Amino acid sequence: MIGLDRFVVIDLETTGNVAAKQDKIIEVGIVVVEDDQITEEFSTMVNPGINIPPFITRLTGITDEDVKDAPTFSDIADTITAMFENSYLVAHNVPFDLGFLNAELAAIGKRSLGNPVLDTVELTRILFPQAPGFKLGILADYLGIEHDNPHRALSDAYVTAKLLIKLKHKVSTLPYETLEHLLKLEKVLKSDLFQLFSNRMEELAYQAVDEGEIIIHKGLAFRNVLIDKREAITVSSSYGDFLDSVYEEDGTMAQNMKKYEKRVGQRVMSEHIYDAFQTKKHALIEAETGTGKSLAYLLPTVYEAVRTNKRIVISTYTTQLQSQLLEHEIPLIKRLVDFPFKVTLLKGKQHYISVEKFANELHNHQQDNYDIALTKAMILVWLLETETGDIDELHLPSHGKLFYKRISADSEGRPDPTSPWYKYSFYQKARRRAQAADIIITNHALLCTDMFNDYQFLPSYDKAIIDEAHHLEETASKHYGLKLDYVNMQHALNQIGSIGDGNWLDQILFNNPSIEEKLPKDRWNDLLSLAKYEMDDFFRTIFQYVLDQPGNQKVLSDVGRIQYRFEEGKEQERYWNIIKEMATRIIFYLRDLIHFLTITSKALTDKNAIEETQLRIDILQSFIDGLEHLFLMDNDTKDVRWIEIEAYGAKNAVYLYSEPIHVATILAECFFDVKESVILTSATLTMKNSFQYIQKRLGLSSDRLETQKIPSPFSYVDQVRVMVPNDFPDVTYGNTDDFIHATCETILSLAEITGGRMLVLFTSYDMLKKSYYLLKESMESEKYVLIAQGISSGSRERLKKNFQTFDQSILLGTSSFWEGVDIPGDDLSCLMIVRLPFQPPNHPVYEAKSIAMKNIGENAFYDLSLPNAVIRFKQGFGRLIRSNNDRGIVFICDARIIKSRYGKYFTESIPQVPIAFNSTAELMKKALDWF
């Protein structure tokens, strides 16, 4: 292998994904790279001897007719193997291509290929760790590589070859220290990278180190990030003139935006926000889809922050909106206004890497598994590029996320300004950047953590914008409550670890031999083992307890977990006492562990060791506090406690929760009463044009509150048709089969009319799953690409992109797909809402709130359940129309929207649109006419 400089890149198209299941090669593309130039190519169709599945034909365009007269693999095998002599074998996902090649070679009695390999998926993950994805098409877009004919072998091989050249060039930019660490990880990786890395290290060995942009500290190389100071800027124009210069004819918005159309509501919103700032009032502003609310609130926020030289916080619920603000809206605002301003993103400590912790892990010589080795390699390169140290910039492998918990800033304990690593802390830099910013963008989670901890986490501020404000109550409840689960508790105990396992305790004992008698090995290890055993037994007992409860006491969550609300007095006394006794025993063991750690801490002199020990003590104490609150303290009806279990998961897959039933008073006292002006906005805050529900839930007093509803600029009456069938089967408890059959038949009928391009929203994961498998059975020859949340692999964003990739696709979603999913234009022509999004009556939080409301004479349905459902429905309805040119059908399978006395709350809370209530057959005719 030494001295190889010939790279043979191969890409295959096949009849399926698994060679072991007799899938076959149908096309081969090979490109040879020498001296970073493409010098040779080879391409051929291959007759697989079996039919090509319709899905593969749709993906590649290759038909049975195309391969009918092509050579068989045995005809070309010698030609292919000859091309690989004295070469690297390169592929984008080597196990796939090499696996198929060797399976075909074995089938004709030929020797397998044993070349050194380079996997460009793996290598790109390491060398371009911030890429938005690692599929070939995504990487081609990201790196500016032309990709004219995706999913064809020669075209994909060419793109992979060009990618390889870029990867080799990237290696040539890495500093010696980074390569040295990568070389230690190389043996665990799939690719044979030794020659690539060591050759570059030889080149660097005698070169002087230039530490301009890169800092090297204790053998770790990372980017040098400088923080500018905040400077006072004078704004000379009045606010009215400022808005005129942006919004009006020949203003900066018209100059900077193609096809700019003035939106009256956008300026109205900007004016209302500024008025609220000046009068020191709070505001609820519902800005319907198409208003352009982000720009509408950013303009007055930027103007006010710079004019007063006082920072303003903007909080969002989703990271997607944060990215949109930072990557699109903020750069646009900087072009629209004539004065400079500073914006920064601030997240919780757990999002930022600790370079000190990571450096320590690099020197941990225990054998890494593949995911951890890949994670370390990705981080090594990322540290040369990142300005933030925010781990969300990376797409870590699954086990890499567990490893990251060990090296996040959250694992550091209290900051130590005397530490040599302190000045390199990304979290501390993020805080200093926030101190110097005019605008701080954060999330509801950190906003609530800050307000419930005496405002220790965000720099001081008087004014705030809360976008996606319909989620504030839910987020505040979660952060004022608590959560315990088996995985995290066991992970914490494993991290503390036994003595003799080579962990942090062994390091402390090695550096402080005098404290060994205070931390006896046998006693400590026995105690830790007992705690872990008791914890496992405890969670298994709870799991079985929930399974044994009557069906009407449990509910299935929208992600398929069984939920059960528990409270003192209603539980089966004998079994519940066993659970309480087990909780008491765990607490006893945890207190003993804390006792030993406290004695150890007092005997230590090293600050880092003391901090590390105290951090473990704090974690154990939080477990004790949580167990006592959940199981051993009387519930004074101020909070709701419940259990969730993974019904088909491990028998200890248990999650324990507690939340306050009412958070309005807490929000009023901790937030609205102490802040000068808070603007809460969303596309969905009202029910029947009234803000009363959201105002009450958030604890907003009328005397300091302004409200405003900004209508959508879209012409819904021309762009949307709502259809409701009057002949669907009734849904009765436990008998949904007929309804699911009717739903699936309608999905397929509508798909014929719309050519797929359908988003189907469920309120029940169980119903989604049944529908998915029924549709798979019913579809002829896989005509439509069926994508389902929780069944098809990938994140929400990945599922959405897959949906948009295929012309004829149907996307089934629940929970998170009801909002925040933008599919503009022809990609989405039909939105189906299967059921009105009411919470099940025995949902733990709803049930507890309902009981509390009934006790004070309120109507839980009209004051809680219905408003929640209407706001959720409005979010779902908003998925269809995202621009002036969108057009489509909203098909609602639930006739309650027409027949029930509360149905008007739904229909009168959305824009006025034509609604047809008729038989399914008649609605199909109307749909056909509409399209």
N, C-alpha and C positions, 0 to 999 in steps of 0.2 A: 504493500500500500504506500510505502514511503516514496515520495516524488511523483505520485499520480497527478496529472494535470488534464485529464480527459474526463469529462462529465457527460454521461449519456442519460438524457431525460426521457422518460417514457410516460405516456398516458394511455389508458385503456377505456373503451366503452364496453359495457357488459350487459348481459340479460338480467342481472340482478346484483345483489351486494355480497353474496356469500358463495365463494368457490366450493366450499364443502357441501353445499346443497345443489351441486351440479349446475350452477349458473356458469355461463360461457362467455368468452371474449367475442365481440362482434366488430371491433375496430381497434387498430393499433396506430399510435402516432409516436415517433421517436425523433428527437433532436439532439445533436451532438454539440457540446460547448468545449472549445479549446482556446486558451489564452483570452478568455472572456469574450470570445466571438463564436457565433453559430456557424459551424463549418459543414454540417451534413444533416440530412433529414431523411426519414423513411415513413411511409404511410400506406396502410392497406385496410380494406374491409376484410372480415373473417366470417366464413360460413360456420355458425355455431352448431348446426345440425339439429337445432330446436327452434320453436317459434319465439319471436321477440314479443314480450308483453306490451300491451297498449301503453302503459305508463312510460316505459322506456322509449317507445316510438315518439310519444309526445315530448319527452325530455330531450331526445337527441335528434329526432327527425329521421332516424334510421328504420327502414321497414324490412319485412321479410324479403320483399322483391329486391331491395338493394343488395342483400347478401347472398341471394340465390346462386349466383355464378362466381362468388368470391372464393379464394383459396381457403382450405381448412387450416387450422393452426399447425398441423403436422407438416403442411406444405411450406410454411414460412419459419418454422422453429429454428432451423440452422442459421438462416439469415439474421434472425433477431439475436440469437446467442452470440454470434460472431461479432456483432456490433458492441457487445458489452465486454469484450476482452480487454484486460488491463485498464479498466475504467471504474469510476464511481457509478453506481446506479442511483439515479435521482428521480423522485416522484413526489407529487403533492399528495401525501398520505401513502408512504412506502408500503406499509403492511397490506394495503388493498391491492396495489398493482403487482407487487412482488408475490403476494399470495396467489393471485390469479395466474401469473406467469408460471410459477413453480407447480401449481396444480395441473395446468395444461401440459407442462413438460413431463411431469410424473405420469400423466395419463397415456403418454405415447412412449414411455420407457426411457426418457432422457434425464440426464443429471440436472439437479436443481442449480440455480444461479446462487453463488455465494459471494458476490461482489461486496466491497464496502458500500454503504448506502448513505445518502443524504435525504432526509425527509424535509421538504420545504415547508410543510405545515409546522412541524416542530421548530425548524430553524427560524421561521418568520415569527412565531410566538416569542422566541427568545430575543431576536434582533430588532423586531418592530413590535414591541409589546403593547403599544398604544393603538394598534390598528383596530378599526371598528369591528372586525371579524376576520376569520382566517380561511374562508372559502375563496377559491381562486378568483371569482368574479369581483368580490368585495376588495380583495387585495389589488387587483388590476386597477380598479377605480382609485383606490387610496394612493397607489404608487405611480399613477399616470402611465400604466402599461396598456396599450391597445389590445382589446379582446373582442375580435370581430365575430367569432363563431363559437360561443361557449357550448360545452357539452359535445364537442366533436374532438376526436383524439389529437389530431395534428395541431389544431388551434390551441387546445389546452396545453399541449407539450411545449409549443412556442412560448406561451405566456409563462409557463413554469420555468423555462430556460432563461427568459428575461428576468424573472423574479430571482433566480439563482445568482445571476450576475450582480443584481442589486444587493443581494445578501452577502456575497463575497466582498463587495465594496464596503458594506457596513462593518464587516469584521476588521477591515483595514483602518477603521476610524477609532477602534476601541483602545483604551489605555492598557498598559501592561498589567496593572493590578486587577482590572476586571477580567482580562483573559486568563490570568493565573487562577482566579477563583472558578471561572468557567471550565478550565481544564480539569480541575478536581471533580467537577460534577459530570464530566463528559462520559465516563464509563457507565453511568446509569441511564443515559439518554439512548434513543433509538438510532440516532445518526452517528456516523463515524467522523468525529470532528477534531480528532487529535492533531492531524496534519494541518488542518486549516488554522487552528488556534496557535499551535506551537511555532509554525512558520512566521506568523505575525509577531509572536513574542520575541523571536530571534531578531527580527527587524528592529524592534523597539529597545532591545536590551542595552544598546549603547547610545540611545538618544536621550537628550536632556528632557526633563519633564516640564511642560508649560502648564502652570496652574492658573491660567486666566479664568476660563469658564468652569474648569474642573478642579475640585478640591480633593486631595488625597490625605485621609486621616486614618492612622492605624491600619493601613493596608486596604482601606475601602475607598473607592473613587466615586464621587457623586457631584452633581451640579452645584455650582456656587450661585446661590439665589440672593440677590440684593433687594432691599426694601426701601422704596422712596419715602421721604418724609411727606407729611400732609402739609399743604400750603393753602393759606387763605386766598380765595379768588373773589374779586369784586364783580357782581352782576349788575350791569348798568341799566338794562331795559326793565320796564314794568312787566308784570306777568301777562297782561293783555297783549302788549306788543310782542312779548316772547312767543305766545301762542299764535299770534298772527304770522310771525316770521316762519313758523313751522307749518301750520295747517292751511293757511289761506292760499289763494291763487299765486303762483310763482314763488311759493314758500319753499323751504328746504326739503319738505317731504315730497312735493311734486318734482323737485330737481333730482332727488335721490332714489325715487321708486318708479319702476316702469309701470305704465298704465295706471298711474295714481288716480284714485277716485276719492274725493273727500267724503268722509263718513261723519255726518252731523253728530251722531251719538258719541263718537270718540272724543270730540272737543268738549261736548257737554260733560262727559265723565272727567276729563282733565280739569275743568272749571270747578266741578263739585268737590273734587279731592282737595284742590288748593283752598277753596272756601272753608272746608272742614279743618285744614291745617291752621288757617288764620283765626278761626273762631274757637279753636281748641276743643273740637267736638269729634266724636266717633262717627263713622258712616258705614252703612250697609248699601252696597251698590251691586245690583244684579246686571251684568253686562252679557246680553245674549250672544250666541254664536255669531261671529262675523263682526263684532264691534271693534275688535282690535284693542282689547282691554290692556294688554301688556304695555303697548306704547302709550295708551291713555293714562296709565298710572305712573309710568316711568318719567314722563315729561315733568309733571308737577313735583315728583319726588326729587329728581335731579336738581331742578330749579330751587326748591326749598332748602335742600341740603347744602348746596353751594352758597346760596344767599345768606343763610344763617350761620354757616360753618359748623353745623351740627349734623352728625351722621343720622341716617334713617335706615331702618331694617326692613327688608322685604322677605317675607316667609312664604314658601310654597310647600305643597304636600308631596309632589313627585319630583324625582331627580330629572325626569324628562323635561319638566317646565324650567327647572334650574338651568339645564343645558341650553334650552331654547333661548332663555334670557341672556346667558353669557355669550353664546355663539352667534346669535342672530340679532336680538333686539338691542342689546347694549352697543355693539359696533355700529348699528344703524343710528342710534341716538347720538353717538359721538360725531356722526356726520351731520346730524340735524341741528345741533346747538353750537354756538360760537364761543363756548368757554370749556376749559378742561375739567374733568371730574374723575374720581377714582372709585372703582367698584371692585369688591372682592367677595369670594365665596367662603363661608365659614361653616364647618361641619363639626360633629362631635369627635372627641379624641380617638374613638375607635376607627375612624376613617383614615387616620394619618399613620404612616409607617414611622417606627422608631429606628433610626439608623444605628443607634447603639445596640439595641436588641438584635437587629439583623446582623450586625458585625459579629456579635457573640455567637449567633447561630451558625455563621459561616465557619467558625472555628470549632464547632461541635462535630466531633469526628465519628459519631454513630452513623450507620449506614442509612442513607436517605432512600425512601421509595421513589418511584418514578415521578409522581405528582409533586412531591416536595422538591426533588432535584430540578424539575422544570420550573417550578415557582421561584426557586432561588435564582435560577439562570435568568428568568424574565426580569426579576427585580434588579439584578446586577446591572443590566443594560438600561432599564427604566430610570434608575437613579442618576444616570448620566444625562437624562433628558427632562425629568419632571421638575417643574417649578413649585409644585404644591405638595408633593408627597402624599397625595390623596389616592388611596388604593383603588378607588372606583374608576380610575383611569385605565385599569388593567382588567382583562378577562381571565381570571385565575382558574386553573383546573379545580375540580370539586374538593379534593383533599388539600389543595393549596390554600383554600379558604380557612381550613382548620389550623394549618401552619401559620397563616397570617395573624391569627388571634394572639399567637405567642410574641409577635414582633410589632404589634400596633402600639401607638403612643398610650393607649388605654392600659397597657400592661406595665407601664413604667412606674406607676405610683406617683407620688408627689414630685413636682419638678425640683431639681437641685441646680440652682444657678452656678454653683462652684464646679459642677461636673465638666470635664473637657468636651463632652458631647453636647452640652446644653445649647451652645450657640448654633449647632447644626440641626436642632430639633425642628422638624417641619411643622409640628403643631404650634410651637412657640412662635415660629415665623408667621403662621397663619393668623395667630392672635395679634401679632404686631402689625401685620398687613391690615387686619380689620380695624385696629386702632387708628390707622392712617387713612382709612377709606371714607368717602362720602356716603356710599351705599354699601350695606352689608346684605348679601343674599344668603339666606339660611333655609332650614326646613322646619316644619311644624314641630318635629320631634325635639330638636335642639332648642327651639323657642320655648317649648313647654318645660324642658329640663331646666332651662335658665330661670324661668319664672317661678318654678317650684323649689329652686335652690338659692333663693335670695339674690338672683341675678349675678351669679358668679362666672357664667360661661360666655356671655356676649359682652362686648364693650357697652357702656351706658348709652341709652337712647331714649328719646321722648316720643318719637313718632314711628309708626310702623304701617306697612301695607301687608295685609294677609290675603294672598291669592289662594284659590281653591279653598275658600273659607268654610265651605260646608263640611270639611273634614276636621275643623279645629276642635269641636267638642269630642269627637272620637279619639283624636290624638291626645288631648289633654287628659281624658279618662284613663287611657293606657299608661301615660307617664305619671299619673298620680296613683296608679295602682301598682301591681307587681305581677311578675311571671316567674315561675320556676319550672324546669323540665329536667328529665333524667339525663339527656345527652350533655347539657351544659354543666350540670352538677358533677357528673362522673368525669367530664373533661377537666374540670377544675381540680378534682382530687388527683387525677392522673398527672396533671401539671405540677401539683405539689410533690407527688411521687414518693416512692420508698427510698430509704437509704441503701446505697449500693447499686442504684440503677443508672448512675452517671448523670444525675440531674442537678438542679441548682443547689439542693441540700448537700449533696456530696461536695460540690464546689465550696460551699460555706464551711463545711467541716474540714476540708483540706486546707483552706486558708486560715482556719481558726481551730486548731486541734485541741485547744484548751476547753472548748465547750462541748466536747464529745460526751462527757458524762451527763450534761444537762439534756442531751438529746439521745438517749440510749437507743441503739439501732433496733434491737428485737422488740422493745416496747412500742416504739414508733411504728414500725412496720406492721405489727399485729393490730395496732389501733387503726391504722389506715385501711388495712384489709377488712376489718370488722365494719368500719364506716361504709366502705364501698359495697360490701355484701348486704348490709342492712338497707342501704339506699336502693339497691337493685330489688330486693325483696319487697320493700315498701311500694315502689312504683308498680311492680307486678301485681301486688295485692289490690292497689287502686284500679289498675286496668281491669282485673276480673270483677271488681265491685261494680264498675260502670257497666260492663257487659251484662251483669246479672240484673240490672234495673229493668223494670217494665218498659215496654216500647214507648208508651206515651210520656215517659219521663225523660226521654232522650230525643235528640234532634241531630240530623246530619248536616254539617256545615257545608258551605258552598265549595270547599276544597276536599270534601269527603271524610272529614273527621267526625267522630261521634262526640257530641257535647252533652254534658250533664251538669246541672246546677245543684250545688249541695248547700245545705244550711242546717245548723244545729237544731235538733228538735224533730226534724222530719226524716232523719236517716234511721236505718235499721240499727238499733242501739248496740246489739252485740257485735256486729261486724264493724260498725263505725268506731266503737271503743278499741277494737284491735288496731285499726288504722291510726287512731290517736296515740295508742301506746307505742306503735312503731315510730311515729314522728318524734315522740319523746325520747326514744332510744337513740335515734339518729342525732338529735340535738345534744344528747349526753356525749356521744363520741366526738361530735364536732367541737364541743366545748373543751374536751380533753386535748384535741389537736391544737386548738387555740392556746391552751395553757402551755403546752410544750413550746410552741412557736414564740409565745410572749417571753418565756424565760430565755430562750435562745436569743431573741432580739435584744434583750437587756444586756446580754453578755458580749454583743458585737460592738466593734468600733468603726468598721467600714460603713460609710453612709449608704452606698449602693446596696450592700447586703441587708442593712436595716430597712431600707425602703422596700426591697424585694420581699422581705419577711412580713412587713406590715401590710403590704398589698394582699398577700395570701390570707392574713388574719382578717382583713376587711371583707374579702370574698366569702370566707367561711361564716363570718358574722352575718352577712346579708342572707345566707341560706338559713341560719337560725331564725333571724327576724321574720323571714318569709314563712317558714314552717309554723312558727308560733302564731302568726297572724291568720294563716289559713285554717289551722286545725285546732289550736289550743286557746284562742281568744274568743270571747262571746262576740257574735255579730250583732251590732246595735242597729241593723237594717240600713246603715249608711253606705254599705258596699255590697256588691254581688260577687260571689265566688263560684267558680265552675271548673270543671275538668274537661279536657279534650283528649281523646285517644285515637291512635291510628288503628282502625279496626282490623286491617290486614297487615299491619306492621309488626314489629317486635313486641313482645308481651310486656315490655317496659316503656313503650313509646307513649309517654304520658306528659301532658302539659297542664300546669296548674295556674289559674288566673284569679286576680281580684281587681275590681274597678269600683270607683265610687258610683252610686246610682245617680246622684246629682252632682254635676260639675259646675253648674252655672254660678253658684255663690262663690266657689273657689276662684273661677275666672274673673268674676267681678272684683273680688278683693285683691287678688294677686296681679291682675293685669289691667283691666279697664279703669279701675279707680286710681291707679298710680301712673298711667301713661297719659300724655297730653292729647294725643290724637291717634286713633287706630282706624284704618280704612280696611273693611272686610269686603272682598269682592269674589265673585264666582259667576258662572253662567246659570247657576241653579241655587237661588236662595229663597225664592218665593213659592207660595202655594196659592193659586187663584189671585195672583198679584199682591199678596199680603206677605209682609216680612215678620208677622207676629210670631210664627213658630220659631224661626231661627233666632230672633231677638230673645225669646224666652229661654231657649236651650243654652244660649251663650251668656246669659246674665247681663244683657245690655240695658241700661236704664234709659228711659225715653227722654229724660231732660237734657241729655248730652248726645243725642243721636239724630243724625240725618239719614234719610233713606232715598234711594233713587233707582229706578228701573230703566235701563237703556235697551230699547227694542233692537232686534236684529235688522240689519239692512237687507237681508235676503228676502226674496219674494216667495215665501213658503207656499202661498196659494197656487203659484205657477210651477213650483219645483217639486212638490211632494203630494202624493196620494196616500191616505191612510185607509187600510182595509181591515175589517173585522168580520170573521166568519160567524154566522149564527147557528151553524149545524155541527160544531165540534162537540165530542163527548164531554160530559161533565167529569171533572176530576174529583174523586172522592178519596178519602184517606186510605192509603195502601193499595189503591186500585187505579194506577195511572196508565196501564198498558194500552187501552183503547185510545186515550188522548195522545200518547206517544206515537202510535201508529198513524193517527190522523195528522199529527205534526210532521212526521217524516214523509208521508205522501204529499203533503203540501209543499215541503221543502223541495222535493224533486220536481213537482209541477212548476213551481216558481222558477227553479233553476233552468228548466227548459225555456222559459220565457225570457229570463234575464241573462242566459248564458253563464250560469253560476254567479260569481261576483256577489255572493250573499254573506252577510254576517248574521248569525243566529244567536240571540242572547237568551241564556237560561238563568233561572234563579236557583236551580238545584243541580249540583254536580252529578247526582245519581241519575237524574233525568237526561242530562247531557250525555252521560256514558251509555245509557240504554239506547238513546237516539243514534249515537255514533255507530254502534254495532249493527243496529237495524238498517241504517242507511248503507253501510258497507255490504250487507246482505242483499239489499234491494237494488243497488245500482248495477246497471248493465255494463259489463266490460270496463269498469273503472272510468266511466266517462268524465266524472268530476274528481278533482283533487280534494279530498276531504281532510281538513285540518281541525284538530280538537284540542282545546286547552286541557292539560293534565294527562292527555293520551299521546298526542304528537310531541316529540321531544323539542325542547328549546324554550327560551324565554318568551314573554309576551311580544316583545319587539321582533324576535326571530320568527314567531308564528305569523305575525302581521306581514313581515317581508316575504315569507314563503307564500302567503295568500296573494300578495300582489305580483309575485313572480309568474304564477300560472294564470292563463286567461280564464279557464273554467274551474274556479275553486269555490269551496264553501267552508267558511270558518265558524266553528261552534265555540262559543265562549261563555264563561260565567264570571262572577265576582269582578275582577279588575278590568274585564273587557267592556263593562258598562260605561266606562269613562276613560278619557285620556288616550284613546286610540283614534288617530286621524288617518282616514283612508280617503283622500279627496279624489274627485274626478271619476272616470269610468271604472276605476278599480272596484267601486262599491255601488251597486244599483239597487240592492234590496236589503232592507234591515228587517229581520223577523224578531219580534219580542214574544217569547213563548208564554210567559206568565207575567202578570203584574208583579213588580218586585217587592212584595210584602215579606217582612221577616216572619218565619214560622212562629206561632204563638208561644211555643215552648223554647225558643231561642233564649239562652241564659240571661243575657243582658236585657233583652226586651221584656222577658217574663218578670224579672226583678223590678224593672222600671214601671211596668204595668201594674204590679201589685202595689207599689209605693204610690202611684197616681190614684188608684182606686181608693186607697186608704184616706186620701184627702179630698175625695169627691170629684176627681177629674176623670174625663173619659179617655181611657188609654188608647182606644182605637183612633178617635178623631184628633186627639192632641199629640199622639206619638207615632203610632203605626202608619196611619194614612199620610201625614206629612213626609215621613221618611221615605215611604214608597213613591210618593209623587216626585220628590227631588231625585230619587234614583231613576225613576222613569224618564224624567226630563234629561238626565245625563245620557241614558241609553238612546233616546230619541235624537239627541244631538250628534250621534255618530254618523248619520246619513248625509247631512248637508254641511259641507265644510267650505264651500266657495259659491260664488254667484252662478257658476256653470254646472254645479251638481244637480242631479235630477234622479228621483227614484221613488220607491214604494216602501212604506212602513206597514208591515203585515203583523197585526196583533192577534194572537191565537186566543186570547182571554176575553170572552164576551162580557165579563163583569164591567169592562170599561164603558159599555153601552147600557147594559141591563140593570146594574146596581144603582142604588141611590147615591153612592159616593163616586160613581164613574165620572161625573162632571168635574170633580176636582182634578182629575187627570187631563181631560180634554180641554178644560179652561185654563190649564197651566202651561200649555204649549202654544205656539203661534197658531193662528186660525188657518186650518187646512181642510180641504174636502175629506169627509169621512164616509166610507161606504160600509153599510152593515147588511150583509146578504149571505146567500149560500156560498160555499167554497167554489162551486162550479161557476157561479155568476162572477165572483171576484176574479177568477182566473181569466174570464173573458175581458173584464175591465182592465186587468193587468196587461193583457195582450194588446188591447187598444192603446193603452198608455205608452207602451214601448213601440 
